[in-house]
């Protein structure tokens, strides 16, 4: 990391938008667009957060899509519940590392 403090407000806002996406689904799209726009201009340690956020969106989209399709059988509701918990944990962990000024350790992970 450099001695110049990086602006962490944008990645923090994206994490918040992803959490708010649980209630207002359009906010996730706003967050992913912001992540794609800002990922190349950020310092290396912040790029790990943007990569993590982009993967969180697309993997979450996959979980929610499959869960929605499977709601015709009861297992879909369990998958949707898992997806919400998964999203909350990923966003909280991401904000924890962001507030500490650390890169996200495994931005390509599928789980937490």
DSSP file (Angstrom, degrees, kcal/mol; ACC not computed):
  #  RESIDUE AA STRUCTURE BP1 BP2  ACC     N-H-->O    O-->H-N    N-H-->O    O-->H-N    TCO  KAPPA ALPHA  PHI   PSI    X-CA   Y-CA   Z-CA
    1    1 A X              0   0    0      0, 0.0     2,-0.1     0, 0.0     4,-0.1   0.000 360.0 360.0 360.0 150.0    0.0    0.0    0.0
    2    2 A X        -     0   0    0      2,-0.3     4,-0.1     1,-0.1    41,-0.0  -0.407 360.0-113.4 -88.8 170.0    1.1    3.5   -0.6
    3    3 A X  S    S+     0   0    0     -2,-0.1     2,-0.5     2,-0.1    -1,-0.1   0.669  94.6  91.3 -76.5 -16.2    1.4    6.3    1.9
    4    4 A X  S    S-     0   0    0      1,-0.1    -2,-0.3     0, 0.0     2,-0.1  -0.691  86.8-120.6 -80.8 122.8   -1.4    8.2    0.2
    5    5 A X        -     0   0    0     -2,-0.5     2,-0.2     1,-0.1    -2,-0.1  -0.413  25.9-132.5 -66.4 135.8   -4.7    7.2    1.7
    6    6 A X        -     0   0    0     -4,-0.1     2,-0.8    -2,-0.1    -1,-0.1  -0.567  21.4-107.1 -86.2 151.1   -7.1    5.7   -0.8
    7    7 A X        +     0   0    0     -2,-0.2     4,-0.3     1,-0.2     3,-0.3  -0.694  39.2 174.6 -79.0 110.8  -10.7    6.8   -1.1
    8    8 A X     >  +     0   0    0     -2,-0.8     4,-1.8     1,-0.2     5,-0.2   0.349  54.6  93.7 -98.9   5.6  -12.7    3.9    0.4
    9    9 A X  H  > S+     0   0    0      2,-0.2     4,-2.4     1,-0.2    -1,-0.2   0.880  82.6  52.2 -69.1 -35.9  -16.0    5.6    0.2
   10   10 A X  H  > S+     0   0    0     -3,-0.3     4,-2.2     2,-0.2    -1,-0.2   0.956 111.8  43.4 -67.9 -49.4  -17.0    4.1   -3.2
   11   11 A X  H  > S+     0   0    0     -4,-0.3     4,-2.1     1,-0.2    -1,-0.2   0.883 114.6  52.0 -63.4 -33.2  -16.3    0.4   -2.3
   12   12 A X  H  X S+     0   0    0     -4,-1.8     4,-2.2     1,-0.2    -1,-0.2   0.921 108.7  50.3 -65.6 -42.0  -18.0    1.0    1.1
   13   13 A X  H  X S+     0   0    0     -4,-2.4     4,-2.7     1,-0.2    -2,-0.2   0.881 108.1  53.6 -61.9 -38.2  -21.1    2.4   -0.7
   14   14 A X  H  X S+     0   0    0     -4,-2.2     4,-2.4     2,-0.2    -1,-0.2   0.919 107.5  50.0 -64.4 -42.7  -21.1   -0.6   -3.1
   15   15 A X  H  X S+     0   0    0     -4,-2.1     4,-2.0     1,-0.2    -1,-0.2   0.919 112.4  48.3 -59.6 -42.1  -21.1   -3.0   -0.1
   16   16 A X  H  X S+     0   0    0     -4,-2.2     4,-2.6     1,-0.2    -2,-0.2   0.902 109.8  51.8 -65.5 -41.0  -24.0   -1.0    1.4
   17   17 A X  H  X S+     0   0    0     -4,-2.7     4,-1.4     1,-0.2    -1,-0.2   0.893 108.2  52.1 -62.3 -39.0  -25.9   -1.1   -2.0
   18   18 A X  H  < S+     0   0    0     -4,-2.4     4,-0.4     2,-0.2    -1,-0.2   0.898 110.7  47.4 -64.6 -39.2  -25.5   -4.8   -2.1
   19   19 A X  H >< S+     0   0    0     -4,-2.0     3,-1.3     1,-0.2     4,-0.3   0.911 112.3  48.9 -67.1 -41.2  -27.0   -5.1    1.4
   20   20 A X  H >X S+     0   0    0     -4,-2.6     4,-2.9     1,-0.3     3,-1.4   0.731  94.6  77.2 -69.2 -20.8  -29.8   -2.8    0.5
   21   21 A X  T 3< S+     0   0    0     -4,-1.4    -1,-0.3     1,-0.3    -2,-0.2   0.740  80.0  69.9 -59.8 -23.7  -30.3   -5.0   -2.6
   22   22 A X  T <4 S+     0   0    0     -3,-1.3    -1,-0.3    -4,-0.4     3,-0.2   0.862 114.9  24.5 -61.9 -35.1  -32.0   -7.5   -0.4
   23   23 A X  T <4 S+     0   0    0     -3,-1.4     2,-0.5    -4,-0.3    -2,-0.2   0.814 135.2  32.6 -98.3 -39.6  -34.9   -5.1    0.0
   24   24 A X  S >< S-     0   0    0     -4,-2.9     3,-2.0     1,-0.1     4,-0.3  -0.848  71.7-165.2-122.7  92.3  -34.7   -3.0   -3.2
   25   25 A X  T >> S+     0   0    0     -2,-0.5     3,-1.1     1,-0.3     4,-0.6   0.701  79.3  67.3 -57.4 -26.6  -33.3   -5.2   -6.0
   26   26 A X  H >> S+     0   0    0      1,-0.2     4,-1.5     2,-0.2     3,-0.5   0.757  86.6  71.7 -66.4 -22.8  -32.3   -2.4   -8.4
   27   27 A X  H <> S+     0   0    0     -3,-2.0     4,-2.2     1,-0.2    -1,-0.2   0.786  88.5  61.0 -66.9 -27.1  -29.6   -1.2   -6.0
   28   28 A X  H <> S+     0   0    0     -3,-1.1     4,-2.4    -4,-0.3    -1,-0.2   0.876 102.8  51.2 -64.7 -36.8  -27.4   -4.3   -6.8
   29   29 A X  H <X S+     0   0    0     -4,-0.6     4,-2.1    -3,-0.5    -2,-0.2   0.900 109.0  50.5 -67.2 -40.6  -27.3   -3.2  -10.4
   30   30 A X  H  X S+     0   0    0     -4,-1.5     4,-2.1     1,-0.2    -2,-0.2   0.924 111.6  49.6 -60.6 -43.8  -26.2    0.3   -9.4
   31   31 A X  H  X S+     0   0    0     -4,-2.2     4,-2.2     1,-0.2    -2,-0.2   0.901 109.7  49.0 -63.2 -43.1  -23.5   -1.3   -7.2
   32   32 A X  H  X S+     0   0    0     -4,-2.4     4,-2.4     2,-0.2    -1,-0.2   0.884 110.0  51.6 -67.9 -37.0  -22.1   -3.6   -9.9
   33   33 A X  H  X S+     0   0    0     -4,-2.1     4,-2.2     1,-0.2    -1,-0.2   0.926 110.5  49.2 -62.9 -43.6  -22.0   -0.7  -12.4
   34   34 A X  H  X S+     0   0    0     -4,-2.1     4,-2.1     1,-0.2    -2,-0.2   0.892 110.3  51.3 -62.2 -39.6  -20.0    1.3   -9.9
   35   35 A X  H  X S+     0   0    0     -4,-2.2     4,-1.5     1,-0.2    -2,-0.2   0.923 111.0  47.1 -64.9 -44.2  -17.6   -1.6   -9.3
   36   36 A X  H  < S+     0   0    0     -4,-2.4     4,-0.4     1,-0.2    -1,-0.2   0.891 113.4  49.2 -64.5 -38.6  -16.9   -2.1  -13.0
   37   37 A X  H  < S+     0   0    0     -4,-2.2     3,-0.2     1,-0.2     4,-0.2   0.892 119.5  35.5 -67.3 -39.9  -16.4    1.7  -13.5
   38   38 A X  H >X S+     0   0    0     -4,-2.1     4,-0.6    -5,-0.2     3,-0.6   0.570  91.5  88.8 -94.4 -10.3  -14.0    2.1  -10.6
   39   39 A X  T 3< S+     0   0    0     -4,-1.5     3,-0.5     1,-0.2    -1,-0.2   0.840  89.4  46.0 -64.7 -35.0  -12.0   -1.2  -10.5
   40   40 A X  T 34 S+     0   0    0     -4,-0.4    -1,-0.2    -3,-0.2    -2,-0.1   0.734 110.7  52.0 -81.4 -21.4   -9.2   -0.1  -12.9
   41   41 A X  T <4 S+     0   0    0     -3,-0.6    -1,-0.2    -4,-0.2    -2,-0.2   0.483  92.7  94.6 -91.5  -2.9   -8.5    3.3  -11.3
   42   42 A X  S  < S-     0   0    0     -4,-0.6     5,-0.1    -3,-0.5   -36,-0.0  -0.481  84.5 -96.1 -90.3 157.1   -8.1    2.0   -7.8
   43   43 A X    >>  -     0   0    0     -2,-0.1     4,-2.0     1,-0.1     3,-0.7  -0.262  47.0 -99.0 -61.9 161.1   -4.9    1.0   -5.9
   44   44 A X  H 3> S+     0   0    0      1,-0.3     4,-1.1     2,-0.2    -1,-0.1   0.866 122.3  52.2 -53.9 -43.4   -4.1   -2.7   -6.0
   45   45 A X  H 3> S+     0   0    0      1,-0.2     4,-0.6     2,-0.2    59,-0.5   0.841 111.3  47.3 -67.9 -30.7   -5.5   -3.4   -2.5
   46   46 A X  H <> S+     0   0    0     -3,-0.7     4,-2.1     1,-0.2     3,-0.4   0.789 101.3  65.7 -77.6 -27.2   -8.8   -1.8   -3.4
   47   47 A X  H  X S+     0   0    0     -4,-2.0     4,-2.6     1,-0.2    -1,-0.2   0.840  95.1  58.7 -62.1 -30.9   -8.9   -3.7   -6.7
   48   48 A X  H  X S+     0   0    0     -4,-1.1     4,-2.2     2,-0.2    -1,-0.2   0.873 105.7  49.2 -65.0 -34.3   -9.3   -6.9   -4.6
   49   49 A X  H  X S+     0   0    0     -4,-0.6     4,-2.7    -3,-0.4    -2,-0.2   0.918 111.2  48.3 -69.5 -42.9  -12.4   -5.4   -3.1
   50   50 A X  H  X S+     0   0    0     -4,-2.1     4,-2.5     2,-0.2    -2,-0.2   0.913 112.5  49.0 -63.6 -40.9  -13.8   -4.5   -6.5
   51   51 A X  H  X S+     0   0    0     -4,-2.6     4,-2.3     1,-0.2    -1,-0.2   0.920 112.3  48.9 -61.9 -43.1  -13.1   -7.9   -7.8
   52   52 A X  H  X S+     0   0    0     -4,-2.2     4,-2.4     1,-0.2    -2,-0.2   0.896 111.7  49.2 -62.7 -41.7  -14.7   -9.4   -4.7
   53   53 A X  H  X S+     0   0    0     -4,-2.7     4,-2.3     2,-0.2    -2,-0.2   0.899 110.2  50.2 -66.7 -41.0  -17.8   -7.2   -5.2
   54   54 A X  H  X S+     0   0    0     -4,-2.5     4,-2.2     1,-0.2     5,-0.2   0.929 113.6  45.4 -63.5 -44.5  -18.1   -8.1   -8.8
   55   55 A X  H  X S+     0   0    0     -4,-2.3     4,-2.8     1,-0.2     5,-0.4   0.880 109.8  55.8 -66.0 -37.1  -17.9  -11.8   -8.0
   56   56 A X  H  X S+     0   0    0     -4,-2.4     4,-2.3    -5,-0.2     5,-0.2   0.923 108.9  47.9 -60.2 -43.8  -20.4  -11.3   -5.1
   57   57 A X  H  X S+     0   0    0     -4,-2.3     4,-2.7     2,-0.2    -2,-0.2   0.961 116.4  40.9 -61.4 -52.4  -22.9   -9.8   -7.5
   58   58 A X  H  X S+     0   0    0     -4,-2.2     4,-2.0     2,-0.2    -2,-0.2   0.889 118.0  45.3 -70.7 -39.3  -22.7  -12.5  -10.2
   59   59 A X  H  X S+     0   0    0     -4,-2.8     4,-2.6     2,-0.2    -1,-0.2   0.917 114.9  49.5 -67.8 -41.5  -22.5  -15.5   -7.8
   60   60 A X  H  X S+     0   0    0     -4,-2.3     4,-3.0    -5,-0.4     5,-0.2   0.900 108.3  53.3 -61.4 -41.6  -25.3  -14.0   -5.8
   61   61 A X  H  X S+     0   0    0     -4,-2.7     4,-2.6    -5,-0.2    -1,-0.2   0.917 109.7  48.8 -58.5 -43.5  -27.3  -13.5   -9.0
   62   62 A X  H  X S+     0   0    0     -4,-2.0     4,-2.7     2,-0.2     5,-0.3   0.935 112.3  47.3 -62.2 -47.5  -26.8  -17.2   -9.8
   63   63 A X  H  X S+     0   0    0     -4,-2.6     4,-2.6     1,-0.2    -2,-0.2   0.924 115.0  46.0 -60.2 -45.2  -27.9  -18.3   -6.3
   64   64 A X  H  X S+     0   0    0     -4,-3.0     4,-2.4     2,-0.2    -1,-0.2   0.884 112.9  50.1 -67.7 -37.8  -31.0  -16.1   -6.4
   65   65 A X  H  X S+     0   0    0     -4,-2.6     4,-2.3    -5,-0.2    -2,-0.2   0.955 114.1  43.4 -64.6 -49.8  -31.9  -17.2   -9.9
   66   66 A X  H  X S+     0   0    0     -4,-2.7     4,-2.3     1,-0.2    -2,-0.2   0.916 114.7  51.0 -62.7 -42.3  -31.6  -20.9   -9.1
   67   67 A X  H  < S+     0   0    0     -4,-2.6     4,-0.3    -5,-0.3    -1,-0.2   0.893 109.9  49.9 -61.2 -40.3  -33.4  -20.4   -5.8
   68   68 A X  H >< S+     0   0    0     -4,-2.4     3,-1.0     1,-0.2     4,-0.2   0.909 111.3  48.1 -65.8 -42.0  -36.2  -18.6   -7.5
   69   69 A X  H >< S+     0   0    0     -4,-2.3     3,-0.9     1,-0.2    -1,-0.2   0.889 111.7  51.0 -64.1 -38.4  -36.6  -21.3  -10.2
   70   70 A X  G >< S+     0   0    0     -4,-2.3     6,-1.6     1,-0.2     3,-1.4   0.402  80.1  94.6 -83.9   4.4  -36.6  -24.0   -7.5
   71   71 A X  G <  S+     0   0    0     -3,-1.0    -1,-0.2     5,-0.3    -2,-0.1   0.706  70.0  73.9 -68.3 -15.8  -39.3  -22.3   -5.4
   72   72 A X  G <  S+     0   0    0     -3,-0.9     2,-0.4    -4,-0.2    -1,-0.3   0.813 104.9  41.1 -65.2 -27.2  -41.8  -24.5   -7.1
   73   73 A X  S X  S-     0   0    0     -3,-1.4     3,-1.9    -4,-0.1     4,-0.4  -0.915 103.7-112.3-113.6 151.6  -40.3  -27.2   -4.9
   74   74 A X  T >> S+     0   0    0     -2,-0.4     3,-1.2     1,-0.3     4,-1.0   0.721 106.2  75.2 -59.1 -27.4  -39.6  -26.3   -1.3
   75   75 A X  H 3> S+     0   0    0      1,-0.3     4,-2.0     2,-0.2    -1,-0.3   0.764  84.0  68.7 -60.9 -24.4  -35.8  -26.5   -1.6
   76   76 A X  H <> S+     0   0    0     -3,-1.9     4,-2.4    -6,-1.6    -5,-0.3   0.874  95.1  53.6 -62.1 -38.0  -35.8  -23.2   -3.5
   77   77 A X  H <> S+     0   0    0     -3,-1.2     4,-2.2    -4,-0.4    -1,-0.2   0.874 107.7  50.9 -65.6 -36.4  -36.8  -21.3   -0.4
   78   78 A X  H  X S+     0   0    0     -4,-1.0     4,-2.4     2,-0.2    -1,-0.2   0.895 110.1  49.5 -66.6 -39.3  -33.9  -22.8    1.5
   79   79 A X  H  X S+     0   0    0     -4,-2.0     4,-2.6     2,-0.2    -2,-0.2   0.890 109.8  51.2 -66.6 -39.0  -31.5  -21.8   -1.3
   80   80 A X  H  X S+     0   0    0     -4,-2.4     4,-2.0     2,-0.2    -2,-0.2   0.906 110.4  49.1 -64.0 -40.9  -32.9  -18.2   -1.2
   81   81 A X  H  X S+     0   0    0     -4,-2.2     4,-2.2     2,-0.2    -2,-0.2   0.925 111.7  49.1 -62.7 -44.6  -32.4  -18.1    2.6
   82   82 A X  H  X S+     0   0    0     -4,-2.4     4,-3.1     1,-0.2    -2,-0.2   0.914 109.1  53.3 -59.3 -43.3  -28.9  -19.3    2.1
   83   83 A X  H  X S+     0   0    0     -4,-2.6     4,-2.4     2,-0.2    -1,-0.2   0.886 108.9  48.4 -62.6 -39.9  -28.2  -16.7   -0.6
   84   84 A X  H  X S+     0   0    0     -4,-2.0     4,-2.3     2,-0.2    -1,-0.2   0.938 114.7  44.6 -65.6 -46.5  -29.4  -13.9    1.7
   85   85 A X  H  X S+     0   0    0     -4,-2.2     4,-2.5     1,-0.2    -2,-0.2   0.913 113.1  52.1 -63.5 -42.3  -27.2  -15.0    4.6
   86   86 A X  H  X S+     0   0    0     -4,-3.1     4,-2.4    -5,-0.2    -2,-0.2   0.913 110.1  48.6 -58.5 -45.8  -24.3  -15.6    2.2
   87   87 A X  H  X S+     0   0    0     -4,-2.4     4,-2.3     2,-0.2     5,-0.2   0.914 111.1  49.4 -63.6 -44.2  -24.6  -12.0    0.8
   88   88 A X  H  X S+     0   0    0     -4,-2.3     4,-2.5     1,-0.2     5,-0.2   0.933 112.2  47.8 -61.7 -46.5  -24.8  -10.5    4.3
   89   89 A X  H  X S+     0   0    0     -4,-2.5     4,-2.6     1,-0.2     5,-0.2   0.920 112.3  49.1 -63.0 -43.8  -21.7  -12.4    5.4
   90   90 A X  H  X S+     0   0    0     -4,-2.4     4,-2.3    -5,-0.2    -1,-0.2   0.912 113.4  46.3 -63.4 -42.2  -19.7  -11.5    2.3
   91   91 A X  H  X S+     0   0    0     -4,-2.3     4,-2.5     2,-0.2    -1,-0.2   0.910 113.3  48.3 -68.1 -41.5  -20.6   -7.8    2.6
   92   92 A X  H  X S+     0   0    0     -4,-2.5     4,-2.0    -5,-0.2    -2,-0.2   0.924 113.5  47.2 -65.4 -43.7  -19.8   -7.6    6.3
   93   93 A X  H  X S+     0   0    0     -4,-2.6     4,-2.2    -5,-0.2     5,-0.2   0.912 111.8  51.3 -63.2 -41.4  -16.5   -9.3    5.8
   94   94 A X  H  X S+     0   0    0     -4,-2.3     4,-2.3    -5,-0.2    -2,-0.2   0.914 110.3  48.0 -61.7 -43.3  -15.6   -7.1    2.9
   95   95 A X  H  X S+     0   0    0     -4,-2.5     4,-2.8     2,-0.2    -1,-0.2   0.852 108.0  56.7 -66.2 -33.4  -16.4   -4.0    4.9
   96   96 A X  H  X S+     0   0    0     -4,-2.0     4,-1.4     2,-0.2    -2,-0.2   0.947 111.5  41.2 -62.4 -48.6  -14.3   -5.3    7.8
   97   97 A X  H  <>S+     0   0    0     -4,-2.2     5,-2.7     2,-0.2     4,-0.4   0.878 114.7  53.0 -66.3 -37.3  -11.2   -5.6    5.6
   98   98 A X  H ><5S+     0   0    0     -4,-2.3     3,-1.3     1,-0.2    -2,-0.2   0.927 108.0  49.1 -64.5 -45.3  -12.0   -2.3    3.9
   99   99 A X  H 3<5S+     0   0    0     -4,-2.8    -1,-0.2     1,-0.3    -2,-0.2   0.811 109.9  52.7 -64.2 -29.6  -12.2   -0.4    7.2
  100  100 A X  T 3<5S-     0   0    0     -4,-1.4    -1,-0.3    -5,-0.2    -2,-0.2   0.525 114.2-119.7 -82.1  -5.6   -8.9   -2.0    8.2
  101  101 A X  T < 5 +     0   0    0     -3,-1.3     2,-0.3    -4,-0.4    -3,-0.2   0.801  69.5 133.4  72.8  28.7   -7.3   -0.8    5.0
  102  102 A X      < -     0   0    0     -5,-2.7    -1,-0.3    -6,-0.1    -2,-0.1  -0.816  60.0-110.9-112.3 150.2   -6.5   -4.3    4.0
  103  103 A X        -     0   0    0     -2,-0.3     2,-0.4    -3,-0.1   -57,-0.1  -0.406  44.5 -96.4 -69.5 156.0   -7.0   -6.1    0.6
  104  104 A X    >   -     0   0    0    -59,-0.5     3,-0.6     1,-0.1    -1,-0.1  -0.647  35.4-140.8 -73.7 127.0   -9.6   -8.8    0.6
  105  105 A X  T 3  S+     0   0    0     -2,-0.4     2,-0.3     1,-0.3    -1,-0.1   0.851  87.9  17.6 -64.4 -38.7   -7.5  -12.0    1.1
  106  106 A X  T >   +     0   0    0      1,-0.1     3,-1.6    -3,-0.0    -1,-0.3  -0.636  65.7 167.4-132.8  76.3   -9.4  -14.4   -1.3
  107  107 A X  T <  S+     0   0    0     -3,-0.6   -52,-0.2     1,-0.3    -1,-0.1   0.672  76.5  57.1 -68.5 -14.3  -11.4  -12.3   -3.8
  108  108 A X  T 3  S+     0   0    0    -53,-0.0    -1,-0.3     2,-0.0     2,-0.0   0.359  79.4 122.6 -96.8   7.3  -12.1  -15.2   -6.1
  109  109 A X    <   -     0   0    0     -3,-1.6    -3,-0.0     1,-0.1   -54,-0.0  -0.339  53.5-151.5 -68.3 147.6  -13.7  -17.4   -3.4
  110  110 A X  S    S+     0   0    0    -51,-0.0    -1,-0.1    -2,-0.0    -3,-0.0   0.699  81.7  41.3 -88.8 -23.1  -17.2  -18.7   -3.9
  111  111 A X              0   0    0    -21,-0.0    -2,-0.0     0, 0.0   -21,-0.0   0.368 360.0 360.0 -99.7-128.3  -18.1  -18.9   -0.2
  112  112 A X              0   0    0    -19,-0.0    -3,-0.0   -23,-0.0   -19,-0.0   0.438 360.0 360.0 -97.6 360.0  -17.3  -16.5    2.6
